[in-house]
Amino acid sequence: MIILIDDAGPGLPDTFGGEVRTDTLSRVLEGGIGFNRFHTTAMCSPTRASLLSGRNHHRIGNGQIAELANDWDGYAGEIPKSSALGAEVLKDYGYSTAAFGKWHNTPAIETGVTGPFHNWPSESGFEYFYGFLAGEASQYEPNLVRNTTSVLPPKTAEEGYHLSEDLADDAIHWLRNHKALEPDKPFMMYWATGCLHGPHHIMKEWADKYAGKFDDGWDAYRERVFARAKASGWIPEDAVLTERDERLAAWDDIPEDEKPFQRRLMEVAAGFAEHADVQAGRLVDELESLGYGENTLVFYIWGDNGSSGEGQNGTISELLAQNGIPSTIPQHIKAMNDMGGLDVLGTPKADNQYHAGWAWAGSTPYKGMKLVASHLGGTRNPMAIRWPAKVTPDATPRSQFVHCTDIVPTLYDLLGISHPRVVNGIPQDPIDGTSFAAILADPAAESQHLTQYFEIMGSRAIYHDGWMASAFGPRAPWVPGLPPGIADWTPDHDTWELYHLDEDWTQAKDLAGQEPEKLAQMKELFAMEAARNSVYPIGGGLWVPVYHPELRISTPYREWNFTGDIIRMPEFIAPALGNRANKVTIKTTAAEKPEGVLYALGGAGGGLTCFVDDGRIVYEYNLFIVQRTQIRSERSLEPGSHTIVIETSYLEARPGGPLRIVISVDGEEWAQGTVPISAPLLFTANDCLDIGRCLGGPVSLDYFDRAPFPYTGDIDSVHVIYST
């Protein structure tokens, strides 16, 4: 059983000195062993691809997240079948295999209900899958799939639904079926909750557990966690607490009237994280209840990368920053207050994520965080392993260098099987990871993983035999917008740092000036590893989001003909109604009292929708909660047949430019207006286009309490065409 938490750094769990309660993680650690030098890639898809396959992420086309794929080999966004996942191999050796939760290794263009399915988990070695294919999801209204079928959550948020609980419920159900039908057959389960990735969604009672606990801010939190981690022996006594980057705000820099907002964001995140750990505990309980506990090898990995600073200055809608739209904290606070105040954070009405200062604190004692591949904190995550039948509990952490590529070869080693030369008729690429099976039994066993490169969006490093050379790269992920001059950036001009990690646990002392020959050797080693693993061009993951956002993965179509019952069409393959000039023509037969959603794209955290309210046609553009534009007709729709047309055109032809919206009915203009700012990329990572209802997060507050607010009439057809 592999339990993988998302976007969570080592400074969060109380297991290692943090202040988020993680009883299950502590339980696994106390019943087994912990690794305090386990490493990830600093980003979601790359870590998952490497962890499941045993190969380096660029070599299998995962140099960045799947949604930002481009034509370079290392960034193609698709795991080749020549690098079969460990689950595929174990399945061939008689294992039942199942995956739950976040996948994020299927090209975005392939995530619709018609596939193709060859890159879905159920066609990649996992006989059963329940979860979401994208990088994140609303915890209340996720776009879910079971195997290759789109499914709706079993209940609503008002009825108590939460995704982490649902994933645990389904995994427990699978285990019980396995026990009933195939009790003697071995199994492999991969359970990857969407927590602690944004949006940070959790019920109020969980967030309230942490009320007041973070009032003194992230700098003070970091000091406390560092002292406890050192006192517990999780980090060495001579470890040094690294300083805050000058581009990251100190807690004292935050205006007093903004601090309640920033504190509550962290309280919500902490409650979210504890809740996920409790769900993981339900799985461990079930193993024991079914009699599998003694001989099940449990990997509990706290984070696929460090804590995420993508919330930047703190946000009520985390895709706002991803779209590069500038905003101010007063704007976020006003939007929050308009919806009910601090208690709206964590609810279905918000897509909040904490300030990057909390992510930095969550990565204590290191410099980095998610997306920083050059420094620990982005790439060093705790791992606990429990295997009562084979592993003797040991409170002293294992400090050998271990990497996420090592999980698969370790499993092969423990099972006594060889890495197959051919899988499903396809010759296989070599495994990059090395087994750490010997370390499970012997705390003094030598690490076999001597060299490892890291690279995410130009941030990069090379580890070799206790040393690490690091180049921070062109951008700090917590700084809003793009850095000046990034269009002219070249990796040749980056400054490299050098650290002797065997003597400097946290990269606190840069030896580049003192050891120029060693640094030159390390840089040369990075160049060789980069060439061997298809890393070039360095920074290739920046090509789409920074240089060519217009080339992001999207549908090749420019015209669509929909019937009125099309639902759950992922935004990545749906018409880009919010950032392309387009014309939507709806043929409808209105009911006696017409009302309901004609169509909706996106979710509560951002999107657009056209609906009928008390007979009037309403268009709303929800710009990530901080700005809502609503255009409402004065005339009401009469019962009977009508043709409704919504035309969108750019007033300024640039990404994010203002839009003109015109609503016509039966050839007559009924309403028009201007959307001042548009979303240049997309509204959501996992929500969809729905016709005739809004099954995801309610885009408009006007029908929030009536969602999914189905249209009362008949929609005969919807025709969409791009205007240019």
C-alpha positions, 0 to 999 in steps of 0.5 A, spaced: 500 500 500 502 506 497 499 512 501 501 519 497 500 526 500 500 531 495 503 538 496 506 537 503 512 539 506 516 536 512 515 541 517 507 540 517 506 533 521 507 533 528 510 526 527 516 530 525 516 536 529 510 540 525 503 542 528 499 539 524 496 532 527 498 526 523 496 520 528 496 515 522 503 517 519 506 517 526 503 510 527 506 507 521 513 510 523 512 508 530 510 501 527 516 501 522 522 506 520 522 513 517 527 516 511 529 523 512 532 523 506 527 521 501 527 525 495 521 527 490 522 531 483 519 538 486 512 537 481 506 533 481 506 529 475 514 528 474 514 525 481 508 520 480 511 518 473 517 516 477 515 513 483 510 508 479 515 507 473 522 507 477 524 511 471 527 519 471 521 523 469 524 527 463 526 520 460 519 518 460 516 525 458 514 528 464 519 534 465 513 538 467 505 537 469 501 533 463 497 539 461 503 543 459 506 538 454 510 540 448 514 537 443 521 536 446 522 528 448 523 530 455 516 534 456 512 530 451 507 529 457 506 521 456 509 515 459 511 511 454 509 503 454 516 502 454 517 504 461 511 500 464 509 501 471 510 497 476 503 495 477 503 492 470 509 488 472 506 486 479 499 484 475 503 480 471 505 476 477 498 475 480 497 481 484 490 485 484 492 492 483 488 498 484 489 506 484 485 511 488 485 519 488 489 523 484 492 520 477 495 526 473 499 522 468 494 522 462 495 527 457 489 533 458 487 532 451 485 524 453 481 525 459 474 526 456 469 520 456 471 517 449 478 517 451 483 514 448 484 510 454 491 507 453 494 512 458 488 512 463 490 508 470 486 502 468 490 501 462 496 502 465 497 496 470 491 498 475 485 493 474 481 498 478 481 506 478 477 511 482 479 518 482 480 524 478 485 524 472 487 532 473 492 535 477 487 538 482 480 537 484 474 541 488 473 536 494 466 538 494 464 537 487 470 533 483 470 531 476 470 523 478 472 517 473 471 510 475 475 506 471 473 509 464 467 511 466 465 519 468 461 518 475 458 523 479 460 524 487 455 519 491 452 525 495 453 533 495 457 537 500 450 539 503 449 532 505 456 531 507 460 529 501 468 530 501 473 527 496 478 524 501 473 521 505 470 518 498 476 515 496 477 512 503 470 509 502 471 506 495 478 503 497 475 500 503 470 497 499 475 494 494 479 491 500 473 488 502 471 485 495 478 483 495 478 479 501 471 476 500 473 474 492 480 473 492 483 472 499 489 469 498 491 473 492 496 479 493 494 486 492 498 493 490 494 499 492 496 506 490 492 511 494 493 518 492 489 523 496 488 530 492 490 533 499 494 538 500 494 541 493 489 547 492 484 548 493 484 547 500 477 545 502 475 542 509 469 542 513 469 548 518 469 543 524 476 541 522 479 548 520 476 550 527 481 545 531 487 550 529 483 556 531 489 561 534 494 556 533 498 560 527 497 567 530 504 569 530 505 567 523 510 563 519 517 565 521 515 563 529 512 557 526 518 555 523 523 556 529 518 552 533 518 546 528 526 546 527 527 546 534 522 540 535 525 536 529 532 537 532 530 535 539 526 528 536 532 526 532 529 527 525 534 532 523 541 532 526 543 536 531 548 540 527 543 542 522 542 549 521 535 553 520 536 556 513 534 563 512 528 566 508 528 568 501 528 576 501 523 575 495 518 572 500 514 576 505 516 576 513 510 575 517 511 582 520 511 585 513 503 583 513 499 589 514 495 587 521 488 588 517 490 582 513 493 577 518 486 574 520 485 572 513 492 569 512 491 566 519 485 563 517 488 560 510 493 556 514 488 554 519 484 551 513 490 548 510 492 544 517 485 542 518 485 539 511 491 535 512 489 532 518 483 530 515 486 526 510 491 523 515 485 520 518 482 517 512 489 514 511 488 511 518 481 508 516 485 504 510 490 502 515 485 500 520 481 496 514 488 492 513 488 490 520 481 488 520 481 484 514 487 480 517 492 483 512 496 488 517 502 483 518 504 482 511 502 488 508 508 493 506 505 500 507 509 506 504 506 513 507 510 518 503 508 525 506 508 529 499 509 528 492 514 535 492 514 540 498 509 545 500 506 549 495 507 556 494 502 557 488 497 561 493 503 566 492 500 572 497 494 568 499 488 567 495 481 566 495 481 562 488 488 559 487 487 559 479 488 566 479 495 566 480 496 561 475 493 565 470 497 571 471 492 576 473 494 581 478 490 582 484 491 585 491 489 582 498 484 587 499 480 584 493 480 577 496 478 580 503 472 584 500 470 578 495 470 573 502 467 578 506 461 579 500 460 571 501 460 571 509 467 572 512 472 568 514 468 562 515 467 562 507 474 559 506 474 552 506 467 551 503 464 550 496 464 557 495 471 558 495 478 555 492 482 558 497 490 557 498 495 559 503 500 564 503 507 562 500 510 564 507 506 558 510 509 553 504 516 556 506 514 554 514 511 547 511 518 546 508 522 547 515 528 547 515 529 547 508 530 553 503 525 550 497 518 549 496 514 546 490 517 547 483 524 549 486 528 543 484 534 546 486 533 546 494 531 541 499 524 543 501 522 542 494 525 535 493 526 532 500 519 529 503 519 524 509 517 517 508 515 512 513 515 504 512 511 499 516 511 491 514 510 488 521 512 481 518 519 483 516 521 490 518 523 491 525 521 498 528 526 503 529 526 510 532 532 512 529 531 515 522 534 512 516 539 517 513 541 514 506 539 518 500 533 515 497 529 517 491 522 516 488 525 512 482 527 507 488 520 504 490 519 500 484 526 496 484 525 495 491 518 492 490 522 487 485 527 486 489 523 484 495 519 480 491 525 476 488 523 478 481 527 481 475 525 487 471 522 484 465 525 485 458 519 485 455 512 487 457 506 486 453 510 485 447 514 491 448 521 492 449 523 495 456 527 501 458 532 500 463 530 502 471 533 508 473 532 507 481 536 502 485 533 498 491 533 500 498 531 493 500 537 492 504 536 498 508 529 496 511 533 490 514 539 494 516 540 501 518 547 501 516 546 499 509 550 503 504 545 507 499 546 504 492 543 511 489 549 515 488 547 520 483 541 524 481 539 530 477 533 534 479 530 539 474 523 543 474 522 549 469 529 551 469 530 550 477 535 544 477 541 540 481 545 534 481 546 530 487 553 525 487 555 521 493 554 526 499 554 533 495 549 537 491 550 543 486 544 547 485 542 553 480 535 556 483 533 558 476 529 563 472 523 564 477 521 564 484 514 560 484 511 565 490 513 571 486 506 574 482 507 575 475 513 573 470 520 576 472 523 581 468 527 579 463 525 572 463 524 572 455 531 573 455 533 568 460 538 562 458 541 557 463 548 559 461 547 565 466 545 562 472 549 562 478 550 555 481 551 553 488 555 548 492 553 544 498 556 538 502 550 535 504 553 530 508 556 535 513 550 541 511 544 538 512 539 544 510 544 547 504 546 552 509 553 553 507 554 555 499 561 552 498 562 554 491 567 560 492 571 555 496 571 549 491 571 551 484 574 545 482 568 540 485 563 545 483 565 544 475 565 537 476 558 537 479 556 541 473 559 537 468 556 531 471 549 534 471 550 536 463 551 528 462 545 526 466 541 531 463 543 529 456 542 521 458 535 523 461 532 528 455 532 534 460 535 538 454 533 544 453 534 546 460 527 549 462 523 546 457 517 546 462 517 553 461 515 553 454 508 553 454 506 557 460 511 562 460 513 563 452 507 560 449 501 560 453 497 560 446 500 553 445 497 550 451 494 543 450 487 544 448 482 541 443 484 541 436 476 543 434 473 549 432 466 548 431 461 543 436 454 541 435 452 538 442 445 535 444 442 538 450 444 532 455 452 533 454 455 533 461 462 533 464 466 535 458 473 537 461 475 544 460 481 542 457 477 539 451 471 543 451 470 550 447 474 555 450 468 560 451 472 564 456 478 566 452 476 565 445 472 569 440 466 565 439 458 564 438 454 559 442 447 558 438 442 554 443 435 552 440 430 551 446 423 549 447 422 554 454 417 551 459 411 555 462 416 558 467 423 557 464 429 557 469 435 553 470 442 553 467 443 553 459 450 551 460 456 552 465 464 552 464 468 552 470 466 552 477 465 556 483 472 558 483 472 561 476 468 560 470 462 563 466 455 561 465 449 562 461 442 561 465 435 563 465 432 566 472 425 568 473 425 568 465 430 572 464 437 570 460 443 571 465 450 571 463 455 571 468 463 571 468 466 569 474 473 571 474 476 567 480 471 570 485 475 577 485 471 580 479 464 578 477 461 581 471 453 579 470 449 581 464 441 580 465 436 581 459 430 586 461 425 581 457 423 575 459 423 568 455 416 566 453 414 559 453 415 555 446 421 555 441 427 560 441 434 561 438 438 564 443 445 566 441 451 569 445 456 572 442 463 573 445 468 578 442 475 581 444 475 588 445 483 588 445 486 582 441 490 580 447 490 574 452 486 576 458 483 582 454 476 585 455 470 581 452 464 584 449 458 579 450 451 580 446 445 576 448 440 575 442 433 571 442 430 570 435 434 575 432 433 581 436 439 583 441 436 583 448 442 585 452 450 586 451 456 588 456 463 588 457 467 583 461 473 587 463 478 582 464 478 575 461 482 569 464 488 568 459 489 560 460 483 557 463 478 557 469 479 550 472 484 544 472 478 539 473 472 542 472 467 541 466 462 544 461 455 542 462 449 543 458 442 544 461 445 544 468 451 545 473 454 539 476 461 542 478 462 548 483 456 553 482 459 558 477 454 563 479 452 565 487 445 566 484 444 559 483 449 556 488 443 554 493 439 551 487 445 547 484 445 544 479 439 548 477 437 544 471 434 547 465 426 546 466 425 546 458 428 542 453 435 544 449 434 541 442 441 543 440 447 547 442 452 549 436 459 553 438 463 556 433 470 560 434 469 567 430 476 567 428 
